[in-house]
Amino acid sequence: MSVERARLSESQQMNDPWRRWGPYLSARQWGTVREDYSADGNAWGYLPFDQAHQRAYRWGEDGLAGLSDDQGILNLSVALWNGQDDRLKERLFGLTNEQGNHGEDVKEYWWPLDATPTHSWAQWLYRYPQAAFPYQELLSANAQRDRQQPEYELSDTGILAENRFFDVVVSHAKASPDDICLTVTATNHGPVAAPLDILPQLWFRNTWAWQQGAQPPQLRRVDAPELEQANLRAVRAEHRLLGRYFLAAEGAPEVLVCDNETDARALFGSENRSAYPKDGVNRAVVHADYTALNPAGTGTKAAFHYHFDAVAPGASVTIKLRLTNDELADAPFGANFDSVVADRRRESDEFYAEVIPDQAAPADALTARRAFAGLLWGKQLYRFNVARWLDGDSDQPTPPTSRRSIRNAAWRNLDLADVISMPDEWEYPWFASWDLAFHTVPLAHIDPDFAKAQLILLCREWAMHPNGQLPAYEWEFSDVNPPVHAWAVWQVYQISGAEDLNFLRRVFAKLLLNFSWWVNRKDADGSNLFEGGFLGMDNISVFDRSKDVPAGFRLEQSDATSWMAFYCLGMLRISLELARTEPGWQDMATKFLEHFLALAEAMDSFGSGGVQLWDEADGFFYDVLVANDGELREPVRVRSMVGLLPMIAVAIAPDWVEQELPEFSARVRWVQRHRPELAEALISSYEQDSGAPRRSLSVLNAARLERLLGRLLDEEEFLSPHGIRSLSAAYREGGTVRLAERELSIRYLPGESDSGLFGGNSNWRGPVWFPVNLLLIDALDDHARGVGSALHPEGKRLSEVAEDLRQRLISLFRPDSRGRRPGQPRDFGDGALWDHPTFSEYFDGDSGIGLGASHQTGWTAVVAHLICRRRP
């Protein structure tokens, strides 16, 4: 067992000491919903980037290569200055949803390089231009472009030509849970010498400005002759909850101290709470204005100012820091410091050698390790008390009442202050329920306890709504995300050793409430055909399925009903496992078997005259518009991912069910005897080589599965070189659908969306998306052992088809002879200096080029699961 694995075994609880400090500081707090106190809900406009360096945040903090405790009390990050910028580089810059021609878009380059689950070791790389950062050029150039044009990126400005940038690598290495060694190394890759300022900053999150009488904690410059003699500088941080910490800096940097308070005078022309506001360090370094620094060296924010006049071409400069809760020891930067850094790096290598299979190709091993690093750097503290946000704080103006009709007024129960896996460090610095479910699957390979805790968290009383709904995401907690939680629970349970029955019990009990919410809220007429709206798959239909359903109709959705059948099978599989040791759970297994059969029957209608989602002529599933009186039914004839999703509603009953669960097995036999037409279509029973019976459940019989596979494996429709497209490429030239006396159109778009529908930069009209591809691969493996065992599409067994799709997805990250990865975004370039995998939100359906958020090591990190998982 590696040293890091041993640490994990001793740190199973999220509040254990080794987990106290980590890269929990957000990459972006500005422009988030929780910081929005506007009357119109314009979160991007209420606290924009240009105010972030002067304005104290309410609910969190942000920074570069950030480190914080798990409550976000004390924060440490790196600021930089190249002598040209109009402000310190303290946080990542990007365009808001309204400013980008394809929605919000970060305009910086950085890569999480490495990390261990206890955060005993972490490393992060930032590429900093040597010329003035082109903020205005990026804004104006993108404003002049429409959705038909590509985004104007940082590399397009020419600012990185001739490699005129610094690569800044920040490393964290823990000597003990509360003793952290940090290094910052900046390398000049340009052709000429260039100046650089490096400013590690330590500050307390502002918790005192929002409540009358609250007293701020204190940072204090340590003025001690012995420190100067040892060529050290230090600050002391004291907090009533966190205790006392010291941050020591090697060398003789200038210590700058101010307060983490809004510069109200500069922003609004009103009186400041502190004479030394948040931007005091920025004003001193960039503008040589020292009036906003406290000469007494006390406050709530401090920086060590390192200045390098000219870093030679190819040369590097390194600074060392040590954050500890002990009194400053002798020689904190001696041999012990270097050995801690070296040991933690080595231990990380040993840990990942246990995780990543030996047979993985070097490029695949690198991809997996970087994906895990991105997931771990994407763990961020998320604080949000919705009731307090709606009502306002005692020491602040009362928020406008109009906010209660904009978003989240029904979620007063939500009160989170937890480290949560975020979809993307910058573009999505908030959790999303179905994204998070996918995150937990690769996380289970490296930190199963954290993965389980994340799945449990969304079901806790302070997250889940009292009615049983899971919170979607902060822009609208009441939106409906696909119900993938039960699937993720089972995946995490299996990956982590299939032993933690208490985990299954805890989550299953809460998912019963969520399942009931779906049944009661999203099955309008009790037909077992479900609605649900866009269900995470933005703009995949000819209209907005959440808002633009024609008046007088409801939309019975192929994907919503498939998701619910999939949900049933997930709950069934969990209840079977629990029943193995506690027979009473067989009742739950039977309940979900019955519900699955009802859903599957509804999807087909079995000649009962009901709504039929399956189109026999086309061999495909479609959404169906149903008039409120039930008389008129119109299929939405668009071949998209919603018609492929019935494939995922499949499960294989374990071999031991027949012998160990007699009551459940008797119920299955009863269905087979008394409802043979239903059982024949949905339950496949056959003998294995051992002679033991095995049963599979699927909403598809062999004939329908074969027809869907014909579409899925057609390169002119869904099969791309790098996975399954979300919309059939048959619509390259466009297509029309007539519905409710309206002519509606749709067109295959392999890359970015050409429409503002749903805002942002998401597009489900053609690109390859990792999460649904993963589910299809898993489903094909199950079909291969069940109803599809006799099928050989394209002359291959279904297990071979699944493996081919797996390889296509992984191939997005495999470099060609030039070093270029197909899935790299257009602007990330070629060559050794760019040889870092990126994890895009989605991928061009033809070329595979990465699109959307470029650090989506949320669900795109499931590529690590594809590389590391054991094959069935």
Residue pairs with C-beta under 8 A, 6 or more apart in sequence:
1 9
1 354
2 347
2 350
2 351
2 353
2 354
3 347
3 350
3 351
4 116
4 117
4 118
4 120
4 121
4 347
4 348
4 350
4 351
5 351
5 354
7 18
7 118
7 120
8 117
8 118
8 447
8 449
10 16
10 18
11 17
11 18
11 19
11 118
11 449
12 449
13 19
13 449
14 70
14 418
14 419
14 449
14 450
14 453
15 70
17 177
17 178
18 118
18 119
18 120
18 174
18 177
19 70
19 118
19 119
20 69
20 70
20 177
20 178
21 67
21 68
21 69
21 70
21 119
21 174
21 177
21 178
21 180
21 323
22 67
22 68
22 70
22 119
22 122
22 376
22 379
22 419
23 65
23 66
23 67
23 115
23 119
23 122
23 124
23 172
23 376
23 377
23 379
23 380
24 66
24 67
24 68
24 69
24 70
24 72
24 379
24 380
24 381
24 419
25 61
25 62
25 63
25 66
25 67
25 68
25 72
25 75
25 76
25 77
25 380
25 381
26 60
26 61
26 62
26 66
26 380
26 381
26 422
26 425
26 429
27 62
27 63
27 64
27 66
27 91
27 92
27 380
27 425
27 426
27 429
28 62
28 91
28 92
28 94
28 425
28 426
28 429
29 35
29 52
29 57
29 59
29 60
29 61
29 62
29 429
30 47
30 48
30 49
30 51
30 52
30 57
30 62
30 91
31 43
31 44
31 47
31 48
31 49
31 96
32 43
32 47
32 59
32 60
32 429
32 430
32 474
33 43
33 407
33 408
33 430
33 474
33 475
34 58
34 59
34 60
34 383
34 384
34 389
34 430
34 474
35 43
35 46
35 47
35 57
35 58
35 59
35 60
36 42
36 43
36 46
36 47
37 46
37 58
37 389
37 392
37 399
37 403
38 45
38 46
38 400
38 403
39 400
39 402
39 403
40 402
40 406
41 403
41 406
41 407
43 475
44 96
44 97
44 98
44 104
45 96
45 98
47 55
47 57
48 96
49 91
49 93
49 94
49 96
51 267
52 62
52 90
52 91
53 87
53 88
53 90
53 91
53 278
53 279
53 282
54 262
54 263
54 266
54 267
54 277
54 278
54 279
55 262
55 263
55 267
55 278
56 206
56 209
56 260
56 261
56 262
56 278
57 205
57 206
58 206
58 210
58 393
59 383
59 384
59 389
60 72
60 205
60 381
60 382
60 383
61 68
61 72
61 75
61 203
61 205
62 91
62 429
63 75
63 76
63 77
63 78
63 79
63 90
63 91
63 201
64 77
64 78
64 79
64 80
64 89
64 90
64 91
64 92
64 110
64 126
64 170
65 77
65 78
65 124
65 126
65 170
66 75
66 76
66 77
67 75
67 76
67 77
67 172
67 180
67 182
67 323
68 74
68 75
68 76
68 381
69 242
70 381
70 419
71 241
71 242
71 381
71 417
72 205
72 381
72 383
73 204
73 205
73 207
73 217
73 239
73 241
73 242
74 202
74 203
74 204
74 205
74 237
74 239
74 242
74 245
75 202
75 203
75 204
75 205
76 182
76 200
76 201
76 202
76 247
76 321
76 323
77 90
77 200
77 201
78 126
78 168
78 170
78 184
78 198
78 199
78 200
78 201
79 88
79 89
79 90
79 198
79 199
79 200
79 201
79 281
79 303
80 88
80 89
80 126
80 128
80 166
80 168
80 186
80 196
80 197
80 198
80 199
81 88
81 89
81 196
81 197
81 199
81 285
81 286
82 89
82 128
82 129
82 130
82 131
82 132
82 166
82 194
82 195
82 196
82 197
83 195
83 196
83 197
84 130
84 131
84 132
84 133
85 132
85 133
85 286
86 132
86 135
86 286
87 282
87 286
88 199
88 281
88 282
88 285
88 286
89 128
89 133
90 201
90 282
92 106
92 108
92 110
92 425
92 426
93 106
93 107
93 108
93 133
93 135
93 138
94 100
94 104
94 105
94 106
94 107
94 108
94 426
94 427
95 104
95 105
95 107
95 138
95 139
95 142
96 104
97 103
97 104
97 759
97 760
99 139
99 142
99 143
100 142
100 151
100 761
101 142
101 143
101 145
101 146
101 147
101 149
101 151
101 152
102 147
102 151
102 752
102 753
102 761
103 759
103 760
103 761
103 762
104 427
104 760
104 761
105 142
105 151
105 427
105 761
106 426
106 427
106 853
106 854
106 855
107 138
107 153
107 154
108 126
108 127
108 154
108 426
109 126
109 127
109 154
109 155
109 828
110 124
110 125
110 126
110 127
110 855
111 124
111 125
111 370
111 836
111 838
112 122
112 123
112 124
112 125
112 370
112 373
112 374
112 376
112 377
112 378
112 855
112 857
113 123
113 124
113 125
113 169
113 370
113 373
113 836
114 121
114 122
114 123
114 345
114 348
114 369
114 373
115 121
115 122
115 123
115 348
115 372
115 373
115 376
115 377
116 122
116 344
116 347
116 348
116 351
116 376
117 376
117 446
117 447
117 450
118 174
119 172
119 174
119 376
120 173
120 174
120 344
120 347
120 348
121 171
121 172
121 173
121 174
121 344
121 345
121 347
121 348
122 171
122 172
122 373
122 376
122 377
123 169
123 170
123 171
123 172
123 373
124 169
124 170
124 171
124 377
125 167
125 168
125 169
125 170
125 836
126 167
126 168
126 170
127 160
127 165
127 166
127 167
127 168
128 165
128 166
128 167
128 168
128 186
129 154
129 159
129 160
129 164
129 165
130 164
130 165
130 166
130 188
130 190
130 194
131 159
131 164
133 159
134 154
134 157
134 159
137 157
138 152
138 154
138 157
141 152
141 156
141 157
142 151
142 152
145 151
145 152
147 752
147 753
147 754
147 755
147 756
148 754
150 752
150 826
151 752
151 827
153 825
153 826
153 827
154 160
154 827
155 827
155 828
155 829
156 827
159 165
162 190
162 191
163 189
163 190
163 191
163 833
164 189
164 190
164 191
164 194
165 189
165 190
166 186
166 187
166 188
166 189
166 194
166 196
166 311
167 186
167 187
167 189
167 833
168 184
168 185
168 186
168 187
168 198
169 183
169 184
169 185
169 186
169 187
170 182
170 183
170 184
171 182
171 183
171 184
171 185
171 341
172 180
172 181
172 182
173 180
173 181
173 182
173 340
173 341
173 343
173 344
173 345
174 180
174 181
174 340
174 344
175 181
175 324
175 336
175 340
178 245
178 324
178 325
178 326
179 322
179 323
179 324
179 325
179 326
180 322
180 323
180 324
181 320
181 321
181 322
181 337
181 340
181 341
182 200
182 320
182 321
182 322
182 323
183 318
183 319
183 320
183 321
183 341
184 198
184 200
184 318
184 319
184 321
185 316
185 317
185 318
186 196
186 198
186 308
186 311
186 316
186 317
186 318
187 314
187 315
187 316
188 194
188 196
188 311
188 312
188 313
188 314
188 315
188 316
189 313
189 314
189 833
190 313
191 313
192 313
193 310
193 311
193 312
193 313
194 310
194 311
195 307
195 308
195 309
195 310
195 311
196 308
196 311
196 317
197 285
197 305
197 306
197 307
197 308
198 306
198 308
198 317
198 319
199 256
199 281
199 285
199 303
199 304
199 305
199 306
200 247
200 249
200 303
200 304
200 319
200 321
201 281
201 301
201 302
201 303
202 219
202 235
202 237
202 247
202 301
202 302
202 303
202 323
203 219
203 260
203 300
203 301
203 302
204 216
204 217
204 219
204 237
204 239
204 260
204 300
204 301
205 260
206 216
206 260
206 261
206 300
207 214
208 214
208 215
208 216
209 261
209 262
209 273
209 395
209 396
210 393
210 394
210 395
210 396
211 393
211 394
211 395
212 394
212 395
214 395
216 259
216 300
217 237
217 238
217 239
217 240
217 300
218 237
218 238
218 298
218 299
218 300
219 235
219 236
219 237
219 257
219 298
219 299
219 300
219 301
219 302
220 235
220 236
220 238
220 257
220 297
220 298
221 233
221 234
221 235
221 255
221 257
221 297
221 298
221 302
222 233
222 234
222 235
222 236
222 246
222 328
223 297
224 234
227 233
227 234
227 248
227 328
228 252
230 331
231 250
231 251
231 252
232 248
232 249
232 250
232 251
232 328
232 332
232 333
233 248
233 249
233 251
233 252
233 253
233 255
233 304
234 246
234 247
234 248
234 249
234 328
235 246
235 247
235 255
235 257
235 302
236 244
236 245
236 246
237 244
237 245
237 246
237 247
238 244
238 245
243 325
244 325
245 323
245 324
245 325
246 322
246 323
246 324
246 325
246 326
246 327
246 328
247 302
247 304
247 321
247 322
247 323
248 321
248 322
248 324
248 328
248 332
248 333
249 304
249 319
249 320
249 321
250 319
250 320
250 321
250 333
251 306
251 319
253 304
253 305
253 306
253 319
254 304
254 305
255 297
255 302
255 303
255 304
255 305
256 280
256 281
256 284
256 285
256 293
256 302
256 303
256 304
256 305
257 276
257 280
257 293
257 294
257 296
257 297
257 298
257 299
257 301
257 302
257 303
258 274
258 276
258 277
258 278
258 279
258 280
258 281
258 292
258 293
258 294
258 299
258 301
258 302
259 273
259 274
259 276
259 277
259 278
259 280
259 294
259 299
259 300
259 301
260 278
260 299
260 300
260 301
261 272
261 273
261 274
261 276
261 277
261 278
261 300
262 272
262 273
262 277
262 278
263 272
263 277
263 278
263 279
263 292
264 270
264 271
264 272
264 273
264 277
265 271
265 272
265 277
266 277
266 279
274 299
275 292
275 294
276 292
276 293
276 294
276 299
277 292
278 301
279 292
280 292
280 293
280 294
280 301
281 293
281 301
281 303
281 305
283 289
283 290
283 291
283 292
284 290
284 292
284 293
284 305
285 305
304 319
304 321
306 319
308 317
311 317
320 333
320 337
322 332
322 333
322 337
324 332
351 446
352 365
352 368
352 369
352 372
355 368
355 372
355 445
355 446
355 868
356 365
356 368
356 369
356 867
356 868
357 867
357 868
360 368
360 867
360 868
361 814
363 813
363 814
363 815
364 810
364 813
364 814
364 867
365 867
366 837
367 810
367 813
367 814
367 837
367 863
367 864
367 867
368 863
368 864
368 867
368 868
369 864
370 836
370 837
370 839
370 857
371 442
371 837
371 839
371 857
371 860
371 861
371 863
371 864
372 442
372 445
372 446
372 861
372 864
373 857
374 839
374 855
374 857
374 861
375 421
375 439
375 442
375 443
375 857
375 858
375 861
375 864
376 446
377 425
377 857
378 421
378 422
378 423
378 424
378 425
378 439
378 855
378 857
378 858
379 419
379 420
379 421
379 422
379 450
380 419
380 420
380 422
380 425
380 429
381 417
381 418
381 419
381 420
382 416
382 417
382 418
382 419
382 420
382 422
382 430
382 431
383 416
383 417
384 414
384 415
384 416
384 474
385 414
385 415
385 416
385 417
386 408
386 411
386 412
386 413
386 414
386 415
386 477
387 412
387 413
387 415
389 399
389 408
390 399
390 403
390 404
390 408
390 409
390 412
391 398
391 399
392 398
392 399
407 475
407 476
407 477
408 414
408 474
408 476
408 477
408 478
410 465
410 477
410 478
411 465
411 471
411 477
411 478
413 461
413 462
413 465
413 466
414 462
414 463
414 465
414 471
414 477
415 462
416 457
416 462
416 463
418 457
420 431
420 436
420 454
420 457
421 431
421 436
421 439
421 440
421 443
421 454
421 858
422 428
422 429
422 430
422 431
422 858
423 431
423 432
423 435
423 436
423 439
423 853
423 856
423 858
423 859
424 841
424 853
424 855
424 856
424 857
424 858
425 855
426 853
426 855
427 841
427 852
427 853
427 855
427 856
428 435
428 473
428 853
428 856
428 858
430 473
430 474
430 475
431 458
431 473
432 472
432 473
432 481
433 458
433 470
433 471
433 472
433 473
433 481
433 485
434 481
434 482
434 484
434 536
434 771
435 771
435 858
435 859
436 454
436 455
436 458
436 858
437 455
437 484
437 485
437 487
437 488
438 484
438 488
438 770
438 771
438 774
438 858
438 859
438 862
439 451
439 454
439 858
439 859
439 861
440 451
440 452
440 454
440 455
440 488
440 491
440 492
441 451
441 488
441 491
441 492
441 495
441 774
441 862
441 865
442 861
442 862
442 864
442 865
442 868
443 450
443 451
443 454
443 492
444 451
444 452
444 491
444 492
444 495
444 496
445 495
445 864
445 865
445 868
445 869
448 492
448 495
448 496
448 497
451 492
451 496
452 492
452 496
452 500
452 503
455 485
455 488
455 489
455 492
455 507
456 503
456 506
456 507
457 463
458 464
458 470
458 471
458 485
459 470
459 485
459 506
459 507
459 510
459 511
459 514
460 510
463 470
463 471
464 470
464 471
464 510
464 513
464 514
465 471
465 477
465 517
467 517
467 521
468 513
468 514
468 515
468 516
468 517
469 478
469 514
469 517
469 521
470 481
470 485
470 514
471 477
472 478
472 479
472 480
472 481
473 479
473 481
479 533
479 534
479 546
480 522
480 532
480 533
480 534
480 535
480 546
481 535
481 536
482 535
482 536
482 559
482 563
483 514
483 515
483 518
483 563
483 564
483 566
483 567
484 563
484 566
484 771
484 775
485 507
485 511
485 514
485 570
486 511
486 567
486 570
486 571
486 574
487 566
487 567
487 570
487 775
489 503
489 504
489 507
489 508
489 511
489 570
489 574
490 570
490 573
490 574
492 503
493 500
493 503
493 504
493 574
493 577
495 869
498 577
501 577
501 578
501 581
504 574
504 577
504 578
505 578
507 574
508 571
508 574
508 575
508 578
508 588
511 571
512 571
515 567
515 571
518 530
518 564
518 567
522 530
522 531
522 532
522 560
522 564
523 529
523 530
523 531
524 531
524 554
525 554
525 630
527 556
527 602
527 610
527 611
528 561
528 598
528 599
528 601
528 602
529 556
529 557
529 561
529 602
529 603
529 610
529 611
529 613
529 624
530 556
530 557
530 560
530 561
530 563
530 564
531 554
531 555
531 556
531 557
531 560
532 545
532 557
532 559
532 560
532 563
533 545
533 546
533 547
534 540
534 544
534 545
534 546
534 758
535 545
535 557
535 559
535 560
535 563
537 559
537 641
537 642
537 726
537 764
537 772
538 757
538 758
538 760
538 762
538 763
538 764
539 753
539 755
539 757
539 758
539 762
539 763
539 764
539 765
540 638
540 640
540 641
540 642
540 726
540 727
540 764
540 765
541 623
541 636
541 638
541 640
541 642
541 746
542 636
542 638
542 737
542 739
542 744
542 745
542 746
543 549
543 550
543 744
544 757
544 758
545 555
545 557
545 623
549 555
549 625
550 625
550 739
550 740
550 742
552 627
552 628
552 740
553 625
553 626
553 627
553 628
553 632
553 740
554 625
554 626
554 628
555 623
555 624
555 625
555 626
555 636
556 611
556 613
556 623
556 624
556 625
556 626
557 623
557 642
558 603
558 613
558 621
558 622
558 623
558 642
558 643
558 645
558 646
559 623
559 641
559 642
559 645
561 599
561 602
561 603
561 613
562 603
562 621
562 642
562 645
562 646
562 648
562 649
562 699
563 645
564 599
565 596
565 599
565 600
565 603
565 646
565 649
565 699
566 645
566 648
566 649
566 775
568 592
568 595
568 596
568 599
568 649
569 592
569 596
569 649
569 650
569 651
569 697
571 588
571 592
572 589
572 592
572 593
572 596
572 651
572 697
573 651
575 585
575 586
575 588
575 589
575 591
575 592
576 585
576 589
576 653
576 654
576 657
576 661
576 664
578 585
578 588
579 585
579 586
579 588
579 589
579 661
579 664
580 656
580 660
580 661
583 661
583 663
586 661
586 663
586 664
587 663
589 661
589 664
590 663
590 664
590 667
593 664
593 667
593 668
593 671
593 697
596 649
596 682
596 697
597 671
597 678
597 682
599 699
600 649
600 681
600 682
600 699
601 678
601 682
602 610
602 611
603 613
603 614
603 621
603 646
603 699
604 612
604 613
604 614
604 681
604 699
605 611
605 612
606 677
606 678
606 681
611 624
611 626
611 633
612 624
613 621
613 622
613 623
613 624
613 635
613 646
614 620
614 621
614 704
615 621
615 622
615 635
615 637
618 637
618 639
619 704
619 707
619 708
619 710
619 711
620 639
620 643
620 707
620 708
620 711
621 642
621 643
621 644
621 645
621 646
621 708
622 635
622 636
622 637
622 638
622 642
622 643
623 635
623 636
623 638
623 642
624 633
624 634
624 635
624 636
625 632
625 633
625 634
625 635
625 636
625 739
625 740
626 632
626 633
627 633
634 739
634 740
636 737
636 739
637 737
638 727
638 731
638 735
638 737
638 746
639 711
639 717
639 727
639 728
639 730
639 731
640 726
640 727
640 728
640 764
640 765
641 724
641 726
641 727
641 764
641 769
641 772
643 708
643 711
644 708
644 711
644 712
644 718
644 724
644 776
645 772
645 775
646 699
646 700
646 708
647 700
647 705
647 708
647 712
647 776
647 779
647 780
647 783
648 775
648 776
648 778
648 779
649 698
649 699
649 700
649 779
650 696
650 697
650 698
650 699
650 700
650 779
650 782
650 783
650 786
650 787
651 696
651 697
651 698
651 782
652 694
652 695
652 696
652 782
652 785
652 786
653 694
653 695
653 696
653 697
655 688
655 690
655 692
655 694
657 664
657 665
657 695
658 665
658 692
658 693
668 683
668 695
671 678
671 679
671 683
672 679
672 683
672 685
681 701
682 697
682 698
682 699
682 701
683 695
683 696
683 697
684 695
684 696
684 698
684 786
684 787
685 693
685 694
685 695
686 693
686 694
686 789
687 693
687 694
688 694
694 785
694 786
696 782
696 783
696 785
696 786
696 787
697 786
698 705
698 783
698 786
698 787
700 708
700 783
700 787
701 787
702 787
702 788
702 790
702 791
705 783
705 787
705 788
705 791
706 788
706 791
706 793
709 788
709 791
709 793
709 801
710 793
711 717
711 718
711 728
712 718
712 719
712 724
712 776
713 719
713 793
713 794
713 801
716 729
716 730
717 725
717 728
717 729
717 730
718 724
718 725
718 728
718 729
719 725
720 729
720 768
720 808
720 845
720 846
720 848
721 808
721 811
721 822
721 846
721 848
722 768
722 808
722 809
722 811
722 812
722 822
722 823
722 843
722 848
723 768
723 770
723 773
723 805
723 808
723 809
723 812
723 843
724 768
724 772
724 773
724 776
724 805
725 748
725 750
725 766
725 767
725 768
725 845
726 764
726 765
726 766
726 767
726 768
726 769
726 772
726 845
727 746
727 748
727 749
727 764
727 765
727 766
727 845
728 748
729 748
729 750
729 766
729 845
729 846
730 748
731 746
731 747
731 748
732 747
732 748
733 747
734 745
734 746
734 747
735 745
735 746
735 747
736 743
736 744
736 745
736 746
737 743
737 744
737 745
737 746
738 744
746 765
747 765
748 765
748 766
748 845
749 763
749 765
749 766
749 767
750 766
750 767
750 844
750 845
750 846
750 847
751 763
751 766
751 767
751 844
751 845
751 849
751 851
752 761
752 763
752 851
752 852
753 761
753 762
753 763
753 765
761 841
761 851
761 852
761 853
762 841
762 842
762 852
763 842
763 851
763 852
766 845
767 842
767 843
767 844
767 845
767 851
768 809
768 842
768 843
768 844
768 845
768 848
769 842
769 843
770 809
770 842
770 859
770 860
770 862
770 863
771 859
771 862
773 805
773 809
774 809
774 862
774 865
774 866
776 805
777 802
777 805
777 806
777 809
777 866
778 802
780 788
780 798
780 799
780 801
780 802
780 805
781 798
781 799
781 802
781 872
783 789
783 791
783 798
784 797
784 798
784 799
784 801
784 802
785 872
788 798
789 798
791 798
793 801
794 801
796 804
803 871
806 866
809 863
809 866
810 863
810 866
810 867
811 822
811 848
812 821
812 822
812 823
812 843
812 848
812 850
812 863
813 821
813 823
813 837
813 863
814 821
814 822
815 821
815 835
816 822
818 830
819 830
819 831
819 832
819 834
819 835
820 830
821 837
821 838
822 847
822 848
822 849
823 838
823 840
823 843
823 848
823 849
823 850
824 834
824 838
824 849
824 850
825 838
825 840
825 849
825 850
825 851
825 854
826 849
828 834
828 838
828 850
828 854
838 850
838 854
838 855
839 850
839 854
839 855
839 856
839 857
839 860
839 861
839 863
840 850
840 851
840 852
840 853
840 854
840 856
840 860
841 850
841 851
841 852
841 853
841 854
841 856
841 860
842 850
842 851
842 852
843 849
843 850
843 851
844 850
844 851
